[in-house]
Amino acid sequence: MSRGLVIGEALIDVVDGHAEHVGGSPLNVAVGLARLGRAVDFLTHIGDDEPGRRIADYVKASGAQLVPGSTRASRTPTAVATIADDGSAAYAFDLEWRLSGTPEVAPPLFVHTGSIAAVQEPGCLAVAALLDTYRVSATVTLDPNVRPSLIVDRDLARARIAHLVERSDIVKASHEDLAWIDPDHDPERTARTWLASGPAIVVVTMGDRGAVAFCAAGEARVAARPVRVVDTVGAGDAFMAGLLDALWALGLLGADRRADLGRLGLDALTAALEAASLASALTIGRAGADLPDRAALRDQTTWRR
């Protein structure tokens, strides 16, 4: 069976000072794909402590596989999240990010990373090296999911993100991410610049204004789905998981399908965006990063028909 590999941080989100949820952008993508029935390995850096065991159990319960060596941190990271009236979240982190060696996994169909793992030393250096290693056989996907409160050197972080974009096949970023990365240009212009640097697909999520994706065939847009917002924690990660799931179903993942991915038509890309948007909308309607499973997506699709 083909498997995906997700690399990045896992942590405990403390929401508004009391409610605790397992979180971390890459973890959410791994869990989201596993809940959709996809085979996924997850490489992270957590402690062999009570919070770390809680994360490990959560990953296992989703159906994903924690890569051996992921529990060597001195402590499990945490993030204190404050939810605003509009459901948006701001974070304060206590986190260390390290990786060492090559993961003990089968060659993956795709490798995904992003967020803190993409920019925070020393682990980000190992992440970049792993992406180069796997790119010969796997689709490379990236979600920068910028965390400004953790970034000391903005220019260095932007350079690292640009390097990863150039090495990626699929990039998803929020409107806010792009405004932070390149405040002098419109986010859609930045996305088009990224597309020209290497990826086959660059997607921009824009909250209640939907999403737009750019590829060689042109651009595709979808509207946001109407939903009662509980909070936006995990919304972008659910979108990423939904997008990867849709492209997986089309048989477009794997380095041997890179040329086919580059020829993706706008109808197929729009359908993939719609699937991703549905996964995101279902997550927004729940507390915390509670990504949907296949049955939830099927129920919503059937109801709308």
Disulfide bonds with the S-S distance in Angstrom:
none
